[in-house]
Amino acid sequence: MIPKAAQLLGLAMRARKIVTGEELVITAIRNGQARLVLLASDASDNTAKKVKDKCSYYGVSCVTTGDRHSLGHAIGKDGRVTVAVTDGKLAESIQRLLT
């Protein structure tokens, strides 16, 4: 993961604009809260398919980045497979850095 994107992800976490965990992320996508979903590159095939399908159906950007440990480290937690950013401006900035 790009250091600047990791810093913005940490900022979003401190601002409470992050949802983590597969089920909570899917709920945020369904409710229209998620603006960007980050998926760890080492996620299981089942999880990756489920999250990508939900993102494409609801029109939410989904970016595959780093492994679960780098994603978790960026937000100051243990390994995380899925993270949803709920703030539009932060999501836009993070996505610009990662793509």
ZITA-V792182 format. One record per residue. N is the residue number from 1. RES is the residue in three letters. D_LAST is the distance of its C-alpha to the last C-alpha in Angstrom with 2 decimals. Layout:
# ZITA-V792182
((N	RES	D_LAST) (N	RES	D_LAST))
This chain:
# ZITA-V792182
((1	MET	11.23) (2	ILE	10.49) (3	PRO	13.78) (4	LYS	12.82) (5	ALA	10.66) (6	ALA	13.75) (7	GLN	16.03) (8	LEU	14.64) (9	LEU	14.95) (10	GLY	18.45) (11	LEU	19.26) (12	ALA	18.43) (13	MET	20.67) (14	ARG	23.44) (15	ALA	23.24) (16	ARG	23.64) (17	LYS	20.60) (18	ILE	19.53) (19	VAL	20.94) (20	THR	21.07) (21	GLY	22.79) (22	GLU	22.48) (23	GLU	25.27) (24	LEU	24.46) (25	VAL	20.82) (26	ILE	22.21) (27	THR	24.81) (28	ALA	22.36) (29	ILE	20.48) (30	ARG	23.93) (31	ASN	25.14) (32	GLY	22.30) (33	GLN	21.47) (34	ALA	17.98) (35	ARG	15.16) (36	LEU	12.28) (37	VAL	13.03) (38	LEU	11.77) (39	LEU	13.49) (40	ALA	14.76) (41	SER	14.57) (42	ASP	18.37) (43	ALA	19.14) (44	SER	22.12) (45	ASP	21.89) (46	ASN	23.79) (47	THR	21.61) (48	ALA	18.35) (49	LYS	20.09) (50	LYS	21.59) (51	VAL	18.51) (52	LYS	16.43) (53	ASP	19.58) (54	LYS	20.12) (55	CYS	16.65) (56	SER	17.06) (57	TYR	20.66) (58	TYR	20.12) (59	GLY	17.05) (60	VAL	14.81) (61	SER	11.04) (62	CYS	10.71) (63	VAL	8.04) (64	THR	9.83) (65	THR	9.81) (66	GLY	12.81) (67	ASP	16.32) (68	ARG	18.49) (69	HIS	20.08) (70	SER	17.14) (71	LEU	15.97) (72	GLY	19.62) (73	HIS	20.16) (74	ALA	17.48) (75	ILE	19.57) (76	GLY	22.87) (77	LYS	23.87) (78	ASP	24.62) (79	GLY	22.24) (80	ARG	20.23) (81	VAL	18.73) (82	THR	17.35) (83	VAL	16.51) (84	ALA	16.30) (85	VAL	15.68) (86	THR	18.41) (87	ASP	18.01) (88	GLY	16.28) (89	LYS	15.55) (90	LEU	14.31) (91	ALA	12.03) (92	GLU	10.63) (93	SER	10.31) (94	ILE	8.76) (95	GLN	6.04) (96	ARG	5.58) (97	LEU	5.80) (98	LEU	3.80) (99	THR	0.00))
